Amino acid sequence: MTALSYQLYSSRLFPPLDNTLKMLAEIGYAHVEGYRALLADSADVDALDRGLKENGLTMPSCHIGLEMCEDDPAEVAQLAARFGIETAIVPYIMPADRPTTADAWRSYGARLEGAALAISRYDLKLAYHNHDFEFVPLEDGTLPIDLILESAPGLLFEYDVAWAVRAGADPMEPIAKHGPRIAIAHLKDIAPAGEAEDEDGWADVGHGTMDWPSLFQSLKAAGTRQFVMEHDNPSDHRRFAQRAFDAAQKF
């Protein structure tokens, strides 16, 4: 079954969280994807838990962070049990921490594999979420995303397709190469050149330059079952959430 979800990071600039969760339920979303800042302390965790339950929403995936999975997999497991999280996701590598050689990327992949093993003992899965830099070729022509996945066979892939396109990649190639491991895909769109500059050049899903009908069907055929709507900087999150949900119904 295909699940449509919403990355709550898209609404981070539109507090309070309770209103966002109510809005998403009213639109028709059944699932959300969380991110680490929403789990910063017990009060935040309680607020998220309460809001999800009050609005009938579930959170099968969440951006957690590599260090937390490595240092305290038991805490990750406790959060997963409370929220019904099935997949924890490593969301980003800060620029200063990014490997610069193929061997270093392989080592990073091995580190991710260790974290995946650590949380697998609690029946949790680990996925990696890309941006653009993982699709920029290294000097030897290899791609960091390929090196990561080849070095971490127990790791799943949360494919942010639009970021790959921004790096100049063919968005279909990762589906052909890594399709069975793409458990989750981020659906975001790219505005035509020179447009939506106040939104960092992103567009609402289905209203930009991406061929989402074809991409969606290719991802489904490869085995992807969770599709997460995301916009990194919407000027109106209700507009984005509604238009993205409506567009996905036609994919």
Phi, psi and omega in degrees: 000135179276132181245130174264129183231176183222123177283115185295342175302331179299336184249016184298335182267009183231064178290164002273163182300321181305317181293322178297314182295320177297316179301314182296319178295320179296322179292325179128003176293144175251342186226155172226162172243125182273177175216162194304321184298335179285351181245025189294324179210176186296326180294318178295318180298316180297318181295318178295315180300313181297315182296319178297314182294318181296333184251009175066031182256151175240162183229079184287344179221154182205137172284118187247308184116139185295316185300321180294320178294325180284314190277328184213067179300333179293322177294320176301318180296322179295317177296319180298318180295321182292321186257355183075025179290130177258330184228121171269144188231131172278116193267337192190150172243123178298146184309318182292341184260358186284133174299157182237355179232164180299316180296323179292323176293323176297321177296321177295320176300320178296324176296317176298322178298320177297319179293322178299319178294319182299316182275343178295337178294344177252020180061033176249150177253152177243137177233160177243132180254129183267160164240212181276327189294337178287350180250012175266120184299143173280179182300328180273004177091352180282157178256133178307321182297322178293319180296320177300307186290326178291332182269355183225076185296341179268005183264137173268172185234124168260106189271112173267096192295318184294326176296322177297319178296320179298334177277355180094011182276155170283116187294341180280334185299315177297330178293317179294323186274321188237013188315309183298342181263356178277086182286328185224142174235139172271128177259106171223166187228161183245127180288154173303153182306132178087354180254160176054038181295332177287350177244027177061025177080007177271157179232163173294144181306130180087000182234021180234210186264353182284142176273072186293327176303315179290316181297318181299314181293323178294319178295316178300316181296330180280346177118359179293133182238345177244129180236119188249119178287134179212143172220123186288337183204063180286143175279343179216104185287332176293316176303312180298310183300317181291312183294321179295316179297315181295318181296319183295334178297337183264353182286000000 
